[in-house]
Amino acid sequence: MAIALCCVAVGCGEPAESESLKEARKLHDQLIRISEDLHEAVQASLVRIEEEIEASMSAGDSTLSIQLARLESQLGELDVRFHDWESTVVGIPGDTCDHDHDHDHDHDHDHDDARDHGHDHAHDHGNELSLEGMSDEEIREIQAALLAELESLQAAYDDIQAKLNGGEASE
């Protein structure tokens, strides 16, 4: 009977999760979802723009090729910024990683000019920063800051996409 009372008194296990930690988990899940979508979109846009550059060059439209090459350069820079950001992402202490970090890809699409994106990326949990020992509020603030930076990357991508879809490159 004493064991049962003790178990009830201490809550039989893990303490209740704070609202800050619950919010941190939601923010982390959101940034993982957005980052996966953004990464796929950037990669698809790089492939698409390379095809459009080759088509415009074949058609003899050097003006369009140059405009597209500028947008491709911006996308390449955004891809690098994304991977720099991704290297700063830290999980919630105690959570297991259940999302895909497999971003091993080679951007080298057989170009022998300045448009080569020949770089590979991999996510290594062994080198991941740790939030262990931080307060739940600090963990929430870090996740919010990561999400804010990701949203700025998304906005930059959206701007490039708008130019690609109907702005500068088609003039």
Summary of the structure (lengths in Angstrom):
residues: 171
radius of gyration: 22.2
end to end distance: 81.1
largest distance: 87.5
contacts: 426
relative contact order: 0.17
helix: 65%
strand: 1%
